[in-house]
Amino acid sequence: MAAENKMTVEEIKSLVDYASRYFMDTLYPLQQRMDDEEWWPDQEFRALGDMGMLGITIPTEYGGQGLSYLAAGMLGEAMAIANPALAFSWASHDNLCLDALYRNGNEDQRERYVRKMCTGELIGGLGMTEPGAGSDALGSMRTTAKRNGDHYLLNGGKIYITNGPVADLFIVYAKTAPELGSRGISAFIVEKTMPGFKVAQKLDKMGFRGSATGELVFEDCVVPAENLLGEENRGNAVMMSGLDVERLLSAPLCIGPAQRALDIALDHAKTRVQFGQPISSFQLVQAKLADMFVAIDNARTYLHRALTMCDEMELTQAGRGEIHKISAAALITASRAGSFVTDAAVQIFGGSGYMRDTEVNRLYRTSKVMEIAAGTQEIRQIIIAKELLKG
């Protein structure tokens, strides 16, 4: 899908450089409190709208920036270097909810929600995963929606929902025709004020702490019929059209922390003295640093290729074929790089890296979930293999 604002790569880099300074000055200092207390910086997140950092891929006539997915990915990496947890919430808001709502919503829905999400007045999230429906998100889904006159009644629950405790609205998937299995699912725009909706609990995580994660419960939740997103029983089309983009814009959440881990490992290696010399003079440490750089650069290069491919295609092509394979491969590559690099960084820091209050420890704890979220590594491998075997 071609971007409205066709910036060159150099222009995008200039924008990212400007944004990076803001992220490091404003968002980086929030990390420690977020990690210690699972604290959510509401004002700082909503202020991203004032900075033009929300609605990156949304056309300007709807209040967005009209930029490409490549630009969104590069900005996401810059934010994840400065504050991975806030970047995690940003990706859920800007891609999983806002971009999906714009692409699949009608004009009334766009007018009601999109502009307010671009300004930060409304925060969004995605309600897909359930306690018994993780990798088998469609087949094992138990949340139902039954038409009742001019509204639907939703019953069920979602878990591990990023932005769950803080979002103002969600895209929620529910079965409207359970007898049809995965072909009987619909998507809905659910506001937190709708009767029958509640956040059951805020969850305490190992990493990305401060990016609020919660459990959502629907008990005869009243959702107006006009909040059906797309067609009834066609929620799988809404979901599949966004999964490839989701994976591509999740990859920067692996690369950003890895880059930050390399940066601080380099500084530490230059200043940490053992046996009368900086540990950076030891070839084993040099080899680790070199391998860390190669892993990050490979992941970033592959991701930028995939994001460019995504920008050049029609979104009706998503969920199958080459982009389906490439997006899964991009996230596998990025998440492996994230885990490898943050692990190596802790090793370079030695005993101090094992201390919970250090930045490298926080980065290490952050990296693991990216091998699980947005489809596990194993699911991504299955996607790639299936596409390869079609040839």
N, C-alpha and C positions, 0 to 999 in steps of 0.2 A: 504494500500500500504506500504510494508515494506521499512524501511529506509535503505539507503546504509551504513551509519555509525551507527551501532547498539550500541549506548552508553547506559550504564545502567542509572537508575534514579539518582544514586549518582553522576555519571560522568556529567550528565546534570545539576545537582544542582551545581557542582563545576564550570561549564561553566557559569551558570547564576550568581553565586556569583561574578565571574570575570567581567562579562558584567555589573552587577549592579553598581559596583564601577565606571566603565567608564561612564555609563549613568548618575549617580549622579554628577560626577565631570564635565562632558562636556555638557550634555543635560539639566540637571536641571536648571542651571543658565539662560537658554534661555527663560524660561517660561514667565517671567513678560513682556518682550518686545513683545513676540509673542501674549500674551493676550491683551496688551495695543494697539498695532499697527496692528494686523493681519499680523505680519511680518513673512516671510518665510525664515528660515535659510538654504539656498541652499547648501552652502559649508559643513555645519555640517551634513546635510542629506546624501550628496554624500559620505562623509568621512566614513559613516557606511560601505560602501563597502570595504574600506581599513581595517576595523576592523573585517571583516568576518561576518557582521551582515545583509547582504543582500543575497538573494538566499539561505535561511536557508534549505529549503526542496529540492533544486535543486541538482542533482548529481554532484560530483566533476569534472567529465569530461567535464561538461558544465560551470564550474567556480563557482558552488555553494558549499554548505557545506555538502550536503548529509545527513542531520539530519531528525529526525522524526517530525511529527506534534506536538507531545507532547513537544519536545524541542522548537519548534517554539512558542507554546503557553506559555511556561514558560519564554522564552526570551521576548515575547510580554508583559507579565505582568510586568516584571522587567523594561522594557522601559516605560510602562504606569505609573508606580509608579514615575519615574523620570520626565517624560515629556509626559503627555497623548496626547497632540496635535501631537507631532512628531510621537508617536506610532500609531496614527490614520492614518497618511500618510504612515507610514511604512507598516502597514497591507494592505492598498490599493495597494501599489506598490508590496509587496512581495507575497501576497496571491491572491488578486483579479485579478492582471494582470500577474505577472511573473509566479507564480505557474500554473495558468490556461493556459498561453501561452505554457509553457513547456509541460503540460499534453496533450494538444490538438493540438499542432503545429507539422508540419512536420520537417524534418531535415534541410531543407533550412531556414525555419523560426526560428528554434532554433539557428542555426549558426549566423543568422543576428542579433538576438535580445538578446538572453538569457545571453550570457557572458557579454555583455555591461550593462545589467540590474543588474547583480551580482556585478559588480565593481562600480556601481553608475554612470557610464557614461550616462546611460539612466534612466529616471524616468518614471514609468508607472501609469496608472489609468484605471478605468472601466467606460464605458459609457452605462448605462442601464436605469436609471430613467428619465422620461420625465415629463413635467408639468401636463399632463393628464394621466400619466401612472406610478403610484407609486406602491401600493400593487398589482394592476392588470398590472404588468410590461409587460407581454407578450400580453395579449388580447387587451390592449388599446394603444399599441405602434404605433406611427405614422411615425417614421423615416423610410425611404425607401431606398433601394439600387437596382439600375437597371443595368444589365449587358450591357456594350457598348464596344464590341470588346474585347480588352485585359485588360479592367478595368471596375470597377463599378462606378456609380455616386450615391453618398449618398446625401439625402436631408432630413432635419429635424433638431431636436435639442435634447439635453440632459441637465438636470438640477440637481443641488445639487451633482455635481461630485467632489469627493475628489481628490485632486492633479490637478484638471482641469486647473488652471492658470499656473502650473509649470511643468506638465508632458511633456515628449518628445513623448510618444506614448500611445495609449489607445486600449483596446479591446472594440469595439462598436457593439451593436446589432441593426440590421435593418431588415425590412421586404423585402424579395426578392420575395415573392409570397403572396401579401396581401390577396388574395382571400382564402388562406389556413389558415388564422388567425394565431394562435400561432405555427402552424406547418409549417409556411412559413417564418421563421425567420433565418437569418444567422449572423455569427459573423465575424468581420473584425479587422485586426490590422491597426490602423489609426495613422500615424505620424503627428505631429503638423505642419510639413512643407508641407503637401500635399495641392495642390491647392483647394480652396473652403472650407477649414477648418478655423475656428476662435474661440477664446474664447470671448464670447459676454460680459461677466461681471464677476468680482470677487465678491462673495457674503459675506455679513457681518453676522457672526453667533453669537449665544448666548454663545456657548461653543466650546471646541476644537479649540479655536481661534489661528491662526497661521498655522494650517493645511489648506492650501489654498483650497477653494471650489469655483467652478465656473459653468457657463452655457456654453455649447458647441453648436456651430451652424455649420451645414453642408449645403452648397449651391452649388449643383453640385460638391461636393467634389470628386476628382479623386483618387480612391483607386485601385492600381494594382490588377489584378485577383489573383496573387500569394499571396496576403495578406488576402485572404479568410481563416479563421481559422476553420478547420474542413470541413465538407461537406456543400454545398449549401442547404438551407432549413432545416439544422440540428442544427441550433444555439441553439434550446431549449435543445438539448443533452449536448452541451458545457456548457450552463448556469446551468442546473440541476446538472451536475456532480460536480460543484464547490460550489453550494449553502450551502451544509451541512458543507463543510470545512470552507466556509466563516463565517458561524454562529459560528463555534467552535473557529475560530481565531479572532472573534469579542468579544467573551466573556472576554478575558484578558483585553480588553479596559474598561470593567466594574469593574473587580476585582482589577486591578492596582490602579486606583484612589480611590477605596474604602479602600484598604489597606493603602494608604498614608493618607487618611482622618482619619482612626483609629489611625495611628501613631501620627499624630499631635494633635489629640483630647486627646490622652493619656498624651502627654507632657503638654498640656494646663491644663488638669484636675489636674495634679500634682502641677502646679505652680500658678494657679489662686486661690486666697484666698478670701473667703467670709465668713462672720460671724466668723471670726477669725481662719479659717482652710481651707486647700485646698479643693476644691470642689470634689476631688477624694474620700474624706472621706464620702461623702453623698451616701446613698444606692441607691437613684434614679439615680445618675450619674453612679454608679458602674453597675447598671442593664443595662443602655444604652450601656456602654462599652462591657459588656458581650454579649448582643444581637448583637452588631456590629461584634464582633469576630465570633460568631456562624454563622451569615449570610455569612461572607466572607469564612470561612472554609468550609461550606457546598457547596458553589458555586465552590470553587477551587477543592474540592474533586470530585464533580460530573463532572466538566470539564475535569480533568485529566483522569477519567474513559472513558469519551467520546472520548478524543483525542487518547487514547490507542486503543480503538475500531476502530477508523478511521485508525490508522496505520496498523492494522491487516487485514483490508478488501481490496478488490479490488475496485478501484474507479468506476468501472462499476456498483457497488452496490449502489452508492450514489444517492440521490434524491428520495429514496423510502425505505420502510421497516424500520427496527429497527434503523439504523443510522439516517434516516430522522427524526424520532420521538425524538431520544436521542439528536441530535444536536439542535433541536428547544427547547427542555426542558433545555438544558445546557445554552442557551442564555437567556431564560426566567428567570432562576434561578439567573444567573449572573447579568442581568440588574436590576432585583428586588433588589438584594443585593446592587448594586451600588447606586440606588436611596435611599434605606432605610438608608444605612450607611452614605452617604454624608449629608443627611437631619439631621440625628442624630448628626453628627459632628458639623453642623452649630448651632444646639440647644445647644450643650455643650459650644461652643464659645460665645453664647449669642449675644449681640449687635455688638461685633467686627466681628462676622462671617457674619453679614449682609453687611459689608463694601466691596465694589467691589474689592478693591486692595488687599484683603487678599487671602492667598492660599486656605483656606477652601471654600471661596466663589467661587473661580475658579473651584474647584473640584465639587462643587454642580451644577454649571452651565453646567459642562461637562457631568454629568451623564445622563441627560434627553434624549439626542438623542439616547442613546443605547436602549431605549424602542421603538424607531421608525426605526432606520437604520437596514439593513440586514433583512427586514421583520418585521413589527410591532409586538408588543406583541399579538395582536389579530390574526394576520396571523399565528404566532407560535402556538397559542392555537388551531387553526383550523387544522393545520398539525398534532399535537399530537392527537386530537380527531379522525381525519380520520383514522390514523394508529391504534388507539385503537379499533375503530368500525369495522375494517377489521377482527379482531380476532373472 
